[in-house]
Amino acid sequence: MFRWIRVAVASASVVASVSSLAAGPSEDAAEFGTDFTRHLVPYSEILSGGPPKDGIPAIDEPRFVSVVEADVWLKPREPVVAVSFGPTARAYPLQILMFHELVNDRINDEPVTISFCPLCNTAIVFKGRLGGRDLTFGTTGRLRYSNLVMYDRQTETWWQQATGEAIVGELLGERLETAASSIISWEAFRSAYPTGEVLSRETGHGRTYGRNPYVGYDDVDATPFLFRGRDLDGRLSPMARVVTVDTDSEAVAFPYDILERDRVVQDTVGGRPIVVFWQQGSASALDAPLVADGRDVGMVQTFSRTVGDQELTFHAGPDGFSDLDTKSTWSFHGVALSGPLKGTALTPVVHINHFWFSWAAFRPETRIYGP
């Protein structure tokens, strides 16, 4: 069973915390300058995860090292969150994120927050500019449906990480914009971005980076931690890995077991033709005592299938991916390596990894992809 400070909290204290929050502002919430009269969700759904406000410290002044420097301590299959904004590509290793959950960064002078909820296996990159104001985020120490509840330091509004929605406070109902990112292996990142930057382990905090405090948590037969207030969606196993694409009109979940079998999946989501590439070679961060030793769960990239005015159909072969229309070959990162479209890059589509139980709690209307 996984080990973490949250588990050490006695059930009685958690119940007491939940009960007091259910009634509204309480001693538990007195540490916040939040307007608790404004809320979209019942307070009974918000549970104490154990740590207090900022008990899991966000990284506010991230430092970065080169790919060559990071290669000393990152193993080839280790998972990282990859973000590419124009000329800048950065990797945020999960071995660091699982101890901090939030990194407040600036890329090309744009504020971004890289978030990771280990209990849901959910990494989301948020654009931090909202209504002309730059927001930075910290951890509340609370969970809703086992998912991280963040707060912004400018208004102390509470935000649901899985949806990017403000659920309590001044900015109630606002939604953060997400940026394209992916959880891929270190080897995949360094090969695609040899001049990229990597979040340094010099964070100012003493943590055992590289170790997994949630050993065995992602067992498909495991039970989600502190998931209360809603029935589990039984269409898939609660801990099944899915990658989701969410639009204004439709949300679709692509199960990893189908992606692993087929390697290429094509669909239309919200009227937009997309393709999902799956490739082996990335470890689960939540399996073994060392992140690098986790079992291979593979990795995903998602793109638009439209190039110019042409809609492409893709195929997975022994040496990679190709389209049936121009016979061009494509890398896992969506770049044409040969053929008539050589040098063309597919447009990334925002996708997010989740455990099924978490996503289904927030988007119960989600369609599950099936061939």
N, C-alpha and C positions, 0 to 999 in steps of 0.2 A: 504494500500500500504506500502511496506517496506520503512524503514527510514535509511539513511546512508549518510555519508559525500559526496559520489559520487553524490547522488541525488541533493545535494545543489548546484552543479556547474551549472551555467547558460548555456543554450544551445548555446548561442553565443560564449562563451569562449571555449566550447568543439569544436565547428565547426572551430574556429580560430586555435586551437591547432592541429586539424586534418589536416587542410589545410596546415599549415606550415610543419608538419611532412611529408605530401605527397610530398613536394618538396625536401625532404632530411633532413640533419642536420639543426637544427634551434635553436632558443633561448630555446625552450622547451627541446631540446636534449643536450644543452650545458653543463648540469650538469653531463653528462656521458662522460667517456673516451672510448667510443665505436667507433669502426671503422665502420662508417655508410656508407662507400662505398661498403660494403659487405652485401647484403641482399637477401633473398630468396623470400620475399613477398613484394608487393607494400606497400609503407608507408601509402597510403590512407586507408589501412585496419586496421591500428593501431590507436586506439582512446585514448584520455586522459580519464581516469576514474574519475578524480578529484584530488586525492592526488598526491603529487609530488613523486619523487624518495624516497623510504624508508618512505613515509608518512604513510604507513601501516607497522609498524616495525616488522621485523622478530625476532624470539627468537633465540639468538646466544649462550646463556649460559643456556640451559634448566636445571631446577632442577626437581627432581622426589621425590614422596612420595609413601608410601606403599599403598596397597589396603585398609587396615584398615583405614588409615588416609584419603584417598580420599573418602571413603564411607560416610564421614560426609557431604560432599557437592555435591556429585554426586547422582542423583536419578536413580532408577533401569532401566528406559527406556531411559535414556539419551544416545545419540550416541557418540561413541568414535572410533577413528582410531586405530585398533589393529595391532601390528607388533610383529612377533615372529621370532627371529634369534637364532637358537640353544637354549642355556639355558636361553636366555633373552627374556622376553615378556614385551612390553610396550604399554600403552594406552595413546592416545593424544586426550583429549576431544574436541569435536567440539565447545563447549562453549568458549574455549580458541582460537582454531584455526581460528574461524571466525573473530577475532579481529587482528590476526597476519599473517595468511595465510601461513607462512613458519616457520618451526622449523629446525635449523641446529643442528644435533645431531651426536653422535658417539655411535654405538652399537657394542660391542665386538671389539672395536678399528677400526671399519669400518665407514667411513663418510656416513651419510644418511641425506636426507632432506625430511621432511614430509611436503607436500604441500596440501592446501585446497583452492579451488576457490568457494566461496559461491554462486556466480552468476550462476555457472554451476553444483553445488552440486558434485564437483569432488575432491576426495581425492586421491593423488598419492604419493607413497614413492619412491624417487629416490636414487640410489646409487651414492655417490658423487665423486667417484674416476674415472677419465677419463684420459687415456693416461699417467698414472703414477703421475698425479697431483690431489690433493684433492681440490674440489670446494665447496664453500659455496655461498648461494644465498640471494638476497634481492628482494624487489618488485620495479618494474619500475613506478608504478602508471598508466600503460597503459593496455589496453585490446585489444584483437583481437577476433572478433566474440564473444564478451562478456567474453572471457576467460583470465585469469591471464597471463600476460607476466612478467617473472622473469628475473633477470640478475645475472650472477656470479660475485663475487667480485674480482676474480683473473684476468679476461680479460675483464670484463664488456660486454661480449656477452649477447644478449637477447635470452631468451628461451621461447617457447610456453609450458605452463604447461600441456595442454591436450595431447600433443604428445611427450613431452620431447625433442623436436627438437630445435637446435640453428637456429634462423631465421634472426638474424642480428649480425654482428661482426666477430671477429677473428676466433671463432670456428664454423663458418657457416657450416651447414649441419651435424654436429655431433649430436648424439642422446644419451640421458642419459638412462642408464639401470634402469628398474623398479624392485622393490622388492614386493613380495606378501604381501598384507595387506587387511583389510576389515573394513567396517563401521558396527559395531555391537553395541548392547546395553551394557551399563555398567554392567548390571546383567550378561549378557552372558560372558563378559570378566572376571569378578571377579570369576565366577564359574569355568571357564576353567583355569585361571591363578591366583590362590589365593596368590602366592608369587610374582606376577608381579609388575611392577613399573608404576606410573602414573605421567604424566606431571603436575607439581605444578602450582597453580595459583599465586605463588610468582615469577612473571616474570620480575619485575623491571618496569612494566608499569601500570599506573592506568586505568583499564578498568572495565566495569560493567559485569564481567564474569557471565554467566548464563542467561543474557538477550539476546534476538534475535533482532538485528537492522534491519532485513529484514522481518518484520512481513508480512505474507501472500504472500511472493514472490513465493512460490512453488505451488500456486494454478494452477491446470492443465489448466485453461483458461487464465492465466496471459500471459503478453508479455515479452519476454526477454529484459533485460536492455542493451542498447547500442549494439544491434546486428545489424550491418550494413555491407554491402559489399557482401552479399550472400543471395540468396533466402532461406527461410525456407523449410526444407524437410517435405512434407506433409504426409508422410507415417504414422507418429504418431503425436500426439499433441506435440507442441514444448516443453512443460514442463513435458512430460511423463517421468517417471523414468525408466531408463534402466541400466542393468549391461552389460558391454562389455568384450569380450575376443578377443584380437587382436594378430594375428600371422603374420609371414612374408608373408603368402600366402592368409590369409582370416581374416576378422573382422566380428564378429557376435554380435548383440545386443539382449538381452533377456529382454522383457518388464516386469516390476514388476507386472502388472495386471495378466499376464499369470503365473508368478512365484507364486503369492499369491494363485491363483486358484488351481494349480497343486502341489505346494510345492516341487516337484522334477522334474527337466527337464534334459533330456539327449540328447546329440548332439555330433557331431564330428566336430571340428574346426581345420582347417589346417591339417587334417589327424589325429588329436589327440582326442580320445574319452574322453569326459568330462561329469561331472554331476554338476548341480547347485542345492544346497539346499536353500530353503526359510523357514524362521521361523518368526512368529509374535513377537512383543515385543520391537520394537525399534522406538523411536519418530523421527519425522521430526524435524530437527534443524531450519527450515526456515518457520515454520507455526505460532506458537503462540508467544506472547510476552516473555514467558520464554521457553528456549530450552526444559526443562524437560516436558513441558505441550503440546508439539506438538502431532499431531495425529499419531497414530501407522501406520507406513509405512512398517514395517517388515525389515528383514536383510537377507543378502545373503552370502553364502560361495561357492566356486567353486573348484573342485578337478578333478584330473585324475581318470578315471574309471578303470584304469589298476592296478592290484596288482600282482606283479610277472609277470607271463605270462598269467594271466587270466583277461579277460575283464568282469567287473561286470555290472549287470543291477539292478537299485535301485527302491525302492518303498517307498512311504510315508504312514505310518500308524498312528493310533491315538496316539501312544506312541513314535513316532520318525521315524527313517528311517531304512530300512533293504535292503539287497540285495537278489535277487531271486535265486542266484546261490549257495550260501553257507548258506543262512538263518541267517547270522550274523546280529546283530543290530548295528546301528551306531549313534553316537552323531552328533549334528549340526556341530561340529568342525572336523568331519571326522575321528573319532577314533572309532574302533569297541569295543562295550561294552560287547558283549556276542557272543557266537557261535564259529565256527572253526577259525575265524580270530580275535578273541578277542585280543586286544592290538595293532593290526595293525593300522597304521595311513595312510590315503590317502594322496597323494602328492598334495599340494596346486597348483592351477593354478592362475597366475596373472589375476585379474579381476578389473575393475574400474567402479564405479558408475558415472552416468552422468544424466543430463537432455538431452532428445533426441536432441533438437535443436543444442546443442553444439557439441556433438559427430558427428552428421551427417554433420556439417559444415566442420569438419576436415577429416572425413572418409565417404564421400558420397556413396562409393561403398559397405558400410556395409550391410550385409544380416540381416534381422530381423527374429528372430526365430518364427516359427509358428508350432503348433502341426501337 
